Amino acid sequence: MSIPHLFRCPISLDLFTDPVTLSTGQTYDRPSIEKWLADGHLTCPVTMQRLRDTSLVPNHTLRHLIHQWIVAEPDIDSRRAASGSISGTELSLAILKHSLQSKNTTNAAKFEILKKVRILSVESDIGRTYLIHLGFSQVLLRLLFENPVAYHLEMLELALDCGLSLLPSGQVDALNMLKEDKYFASFMLLLEQGHTKIKTSLCYLLEAIATSLVTRELCESIGQSQRVLRVLVSLMHSKCDAKASDAAVRAIAGISLRESNRGNVIREGGLNGLVTYLSSSIQMSTSRALATVEILLGLEAGRKAMAKDANVVQVLVKHVFMVPTDHEASEHAVGALLIMCSDSARVQSAAVNAGLLPQLLLLLQSQCSSRAKIRVSALLKLLKSMW
């Protein structure tokens, strides 16, 4: 399913909001054609015919068809959500919002509404703007977390997709509803018992929470939850779904930005999970994972946890210089090794045996940042006695 071609303005290529017709018979969205004419163009954009008459005639038929396409479900009562302050596409979406909130709307109808919301949020900038303006983020989150057992998994998955497509532009503060126990319980139910795709989407939701100032308190609260962290660590260790592992890394990285959360992340095995992820053949968030390892090694508990992992030094050395080059990842790998080598002669020896010196020299010869070069120089100086 997609936005029908006839419902897109030939100029903006987006959904019509106020379709009007020129004397040539071509229809455009009013804001787009008015801007075209205001810029001094006296031709029809599609036919290139010279315009003797620049008057714009509202295309009520097309507007009605668009409205019918948006609110196509027979269960939706278009009259009840009407408002004198809005019209056109915005009114149609207001009706969808009302129907999603209504207890009288069947689950089948809500599922079809969510399909339409998903299309508009992904394919149409105008549709997305209206959805955010009308507060769809909060409606979707309430649908997800008020009573998730009332809906089938496919519907919950679609609602999550819709919600994520409106973030971070939407009302991120709506996520603060998870501070309430009943909503957080629903969140945990989905995180622990949902299938992999739902867990992956919830990880992206956690990342949004962790990287927004308006949800700072919520992030700190989530960082204290053993249950949340254990699920994330489990996903990082999973070799079945690379996308889920990547989403878990992004969530852990975000949660670890809060200093108060770092000790809990370490205690629940977050560092080991990150090393396992960095050992895998498919990595989409290498730099983020290495940056988080470096942050967590800043704590004594982190250094102690890594001292027990015989694999960590080899994994970090492997990421010092990679092809293709990822300078940011290399910088964090060197930073992490610098912390570990400063603490232990045994780690220094293990790093040299793992081939660290040629990796450092290759990195120095590349176009790495000045900060990375400073770290490389410090590490070479530390390892001087091992040469």
C-alpha positions in Angstrom: 0.0 0.0 0.0 1.2 3.5 -0.9 -0.1 7.0 -1.5 -1.9 6.9 -4.9 0.0 8.8 -7.6 -3.1 10.9 -8.4 -3.1 12.2 -4.8 0.4 13.7 -5.1 1.0 17.3 -6.3 3.1 17.4 -9.5 5.3 20.1 -7.9 5.9 19.0 -4.3 5.3 15.3 -5.1 3.6 15.2 -1.7 0.1 14.6 -0.7 -2.4 17.3 -1.7 -3.6 19.4 1.2 -5.7 22.0 -0.8 -6.0 20.8 -4.5 -6.7 23.6 -7.0 -7.0 23.5 -10.8 -5.5 25.8 -13.4 -7.2 26.9 -16.6 -5.1 24.2 -18.4 -7.0 21.5 -16.4 -4.0 20.5 -14.3 -4.4 20.2 -10.5 -1.7 21.3 -8.0 -1.5 21.9 -4.3 -2.4 25.5 -3.5 0.8 26.4 -1.6 3.0 24.9 -4.4 1.3 26.6 -7.4 0.9 29.9 -5.6 4.7 29.9 -5.0 5.3 29.0 -8.6 3.2 31.9 -9.8 4.6 34.3 -7.2 8.1 33.5 -8.5 7.1 35.0 -11.9 6.3 31.9 -13.8 3.4 32.4 -16.3 3.2 28.8 -17.5 1.6 25.6 -16.4 4.3 23.5 -14.7 3.1 20.2 -16.3 2.1 21.3 -19.8 4.3 24.4 -20.0 1.3 26.2 -21.7 1.3 30.0 -21.3 -1.3 31.1 -18.8 -3.7 33.8 -19.9 -5.8 33.2 -16.7 -4.0 32.4 -13.4 -7.1 31.9 -11.3 -7.2 28.8 -9.1 -10.4 26.7 -8.8 -10.8 24.4 -5.8 -10.9 20.8 -6.9 -13.6 19.5 -4.5 -13.9 16.2 -6.2 -10.2 15.3 -5.6 -10.3 16.6 -2.1 -13.3 14.4 -1.4 -11.5 11.3 -2.9 -8.4 12.0 -0.7 -10.6 12.3 2.3 -12.3 9.0 1.4 -8.9 7.3 0.9 -7.7 8.4 4.3 -10.9 7.5 6.2 -11.8 4.5 4.1 -12.9 2.2 6.9 -16.7 1.7 7.2 -16.4 1.7 11.1 -15.1 5.3 11.1 -17.7 7.9 11.8 -16.5 11.0 9.9 -19.0 13.3 11.6 -18.0 12.9 15.2 -14.5 14.2 14.9 -15.3 17.2 12.7 -14.1 20.6 13.9 -14.7 24.1 12.4 -11.0 25.1 13.0 -9.5 22.5 10.6 -10.2 21.2 7.2 -8.9 19.1 4.3 -6.2 16.6 5.0 -5.8 17.7 8.6 -9.5 17.1 9.3 -9.2 13.6 7.7 -6.3 12.8 10.0 -8.2 14.2 13.0 -11.0 11.7 12.3 -8.4 8.9 12.2 -7.1 10.0 15.5 -10.5 10.0 17.0 -11.2 6.5 15.7 -8.0 5.1 17.1 -8.9 6.5 20.5 -12.5 5.3 20.4 -13.5 2.1 22.2 -16.2 1.6 19.6 -13.7 1.1 16.8 -13.0 -2.5 16.1 -9.4 -3.9 16.2 -9.6 -4.7 12.5 -10.5 -1.0 11.7 -7.7 0.2 14.0 -5.2 -2.0 12.2 -6.2 -0.5 8.8 -5.9 3.0 10.3 -2.4 2.2 11.5 -1.5 1.1 8.0 -2.6 4.4 6.7 -0.7 6.3 9.4 2.4 4.4 8.6 2.2 5.3 4.9 1.6 9.0 5.7 4.4 9.2 8.3 7.0 7.6 5.9 6.0 8.8 2.4 4.6 12.3 3.1 6.3 15.2 4.8 3.0 17.0 5.0 1.3 13.9 6.4 4.0 13.5 8.9 3.8 17.2 10.0 0.0 16.9 10.5 0.4 13.6 12.4 2.8 15.3 14.8 0.8 18.4 15.1 -2.4 16.4 16.0 -0.5 14.5 18.7 -0.5 11.0 17.1 2.7 10.1 19.1 0.8 10.1 22.4 -2.2 8.2 20.9 0.1 5.5 19.5 1.9 5.1 22.8 -1.3 4.8 24.7 -2.5 2.2 22.2 0.7 0.2 22.8 1.0 0.4 26.6 -2.5 0.8 28.0 -3.6 -2.8 27.3 -1.2 -4.6 24.9 -2.9 -8.0 25.5 -6.0 -6.7 23.7 -4.2 -6.6 20.4 -2.5 -9.1 18.2 1.3 -8.9 17.8 1.1 -7.7 14.2 -0.9 -4.7 15.3 1.4 -3.9 18.1 4.4 -4.1 15.8 2.7 -1.7 13.3 1.8 0.7 16.1 5.5 0.7 17.2 6.6 1.3 13.7 4.3 4.2 13.4 5.4 5.7 16.7 9.1 5.3 15.8 8.6 7.0 12.4 7.3 10.1 14.2 10.3 10.3 16.6 12.4 12.3 17.3 10.4 15.0 15.5 7.3 14.1 17.5 6.4 14.7 21.1 9.3 12.7 22.7 8.0 13.9 26.1 5.0 11.6 25.5 7.4 8.7 26.4 7.4 10.0 30.0 4.1 8.1 30.4 6.4 5.1 31.1 7.2 6.6 34.5 3.8 5.3 35.6 3.9 1.7 36.8 1.0 0.4 34.8 2.6 1.6 31.5 6.1 0.4 32.4 4.6 -3.0 33.2 3.2 -3.2 29.7 6.5 -2.1 28.3 8.3 -4.9 30.1 5.7 -7.4 29.0 6.5 -6.6 25.4 10.2 -6.3 25.9 10.4 -9.7 27.6 7.8 -11.7 25.8 7.4 -9.9 22.4 9.0 -11.4 19.3 12.4 -10.2 18.0 11.0 -7.4 15.8 9.0 -5.9 18.7 12.1 -6.1 21.0 14.2 -4.4 18.3 11.7 -1.6 18.0 11.5 -1.2 21.8 15.3 -0.9 21.8 15.0 2.0 19.4 12.4 3.5 21.7 14.9 3.2 24.6 17.5 4.9 22.5 15.1 7.8 21.9 14.4 8.1 25.6 18.1 8.0 26.4 19.1 10.7 24.0 16.4 13.3 24.8 16.7 15.8 27.6 12.9 15.8 28.3 13.1 12.1 29.2 16.2 12.3 31.3 14.6 11.2 34.5 12.9 8.3 32.7 16.3 7.2 31.3 17.8 7.2 34.8 14.9 5.1 36.1 15.3 2.6 33.2 19.0 2.4 33.9 18.2 1.1 37.4 16.0 -1.7 36.0 17.8 -5.1 36.0 15.0 -6.6 33.9 15.6 -4.0 31.1 19.3 -4.4 31.1 19.2 -8.2 31.1 17.1 -8.2 28.0 19.4 -5.8 26.2 22.5 -7.8 27.2 20.8 -11.0 26.0 20.1 -9.4 22.6 23.7 -8.3 22.3 24.8 -11.9 22.8 22.3 -13.2 20.3 23.7 -14.4 17.0 20.3 -15.0 15.4 19.4 -11.4 14.5 22.1 -8.8 13.7 19.5 -6.0 13.6 18.3 -6.8 17.1 21.9 -6.9 18.5 22.6 -3.6 16.8 19.4 -2.0 18.3 20.4 -3.3 21.8 23.9 -1.8 21.4 22.3 1.6 20.6 20.0 1.3 23.6 22.9 0.4 26.0 25.0 3.2 24.5 22.3 5.7 25.2 21.6 4.5 28.7 25.3 4.6 29.5 25.5 8.3 28.7 24.0 8.8 32.1 26.7 8.4 34.7 24.3 7.1 37.3 23.5 4.2 35.0 27.0 2.9 34.2 27.6 0.8 37.3 24.3 -1.1 36.7 25.1 -1.6 33.0 28.5 -3.2 34.1 26.9 -5.3 36.8 24.4 -6.8 34.4 27.1 -7.8 31.9 26.8 -4.8 29.5 30.5 -4.7 28.9 30.7 -8.4 28.1 27.7 -8.0 25.8 29.4 -5.2 23.9 32.6 -7.3 23.5 30.5 -10.2 22.1 28.9 -7.8 19.6 32.3 -6.4 18.6 33.4 -10.0 18.0 30.6 -10.7 15.6 31.0 -10.6 11.8 28.2 -8.1 11.2 28.4 -4.8 13.1 26.4 -1.7 12.2 27.2 0.4 15.3 30.9 -0.4 15.8 31.9 3.2 16.8 29.1 3.5 19.2 29.9 0.1 20.9 33.6 1.0 21.2 32.7 4.5 22.6 30.5 2.8 25.3 33.3 0.3 26.1 35.7 3.2 26.7 33.2 5.0 28.9 32.5 2.0 31.0 36.2 1.2 31.4 36.4 4.6 33.1 34.9 2.8 36.2 37.0 0.5 38.3 34.2 -2.0 38.1 34.4 -1.9 34.3 38.2 -2.6 34.4 37.7 -5.5 36.8 35.0 -7.0 34.6 37.2 -6.8 31.5 40.2 -8.2 33.3 38.3 -11.5 33.5 37.6 -11.6 29.8 40.5 -13.1 27.9 39.0 -12.1 24.5 38.6 -8.4 25.1 42.2 -7.3 24.3 42.2 -9.2 20.9 38.8 -7.7 20.0 40.0 -4.1 20.8 43.3 -4.6 18.9 41.4 -5.8 15.9 39.5 -2.5 15.8 42.5 -0.2 16.1 43.0 -0.1 12.3 40.3 -1.5 10.0 39.6 -1.5 6.3 37.5 0.4 5.3 38.8 2.9 7.8 36.6 4.1 10.6 38.6 6.8 12.4 36.1 7.4 15.2 36.0 3.6 16.0 39.8 3.4 15.9 40.0 6.4 18.3 37.7 4.7 20.8 39.5 1.4 20.5 42.9 3.0 21.2 41.3 4.9 24.1 39.9 1.7 25.7 43.3 0.0 25.3 45.1 2.9 26.8 42.9 2.6 29.9 43.4 -1.1 30.2 47.2 -1.1 29.5 47.7 1.7 32.1 46.3 -0.6 34.7 48.1 -3.9 33.9 51.5 -5.1 32.6 49.7 -8.4 31.7 47.3 -6.5 29.4 50.3 -4.7 27.8 51.9 -8.0 27.0 48.7 -9.4 25.7 48.1 -6.4 23.5 51.6 -6.6 22.0 51.2 -10.3 21.4 47.9 -9.6 19.7 49.7 -7.4 17.1 48.9 -4.0 18.6 52.2 -2.2 17.5 51.8 -2.6 13.7 48.1 -1.6 14.1 49.1 1.6 15.9 51.7 2.4 13.2 49.2 1.9 10.4 46.7 4.2 12.2 49.4 6.9 12.6 50.1 6.8 8.9 46.3 7.2 8.1 44.4 10.4 8.2 43.2 9.9 11.7 42.3 12.8 14.0 44.8 14.7 16.1 43.1 13.3 19.2 43.6 9.8 18.0 47.3 10.5 17.3 47.7 11.8 20.8 46.2 8.6 22.2 48.4 6.5 19.9 51.5 8.3 21.0 50.6 7.9 24.7 50.0 4.1 24.1 53.3 3.7 22.3 55.1 5.4 25.1 53.4 3.2 27.6 54.4 0.1 25.6 58.0 1.3 24.9 59.5 -1.3 27.2 57.7 -4.1 25.3 59.1 -3.2 21.9 
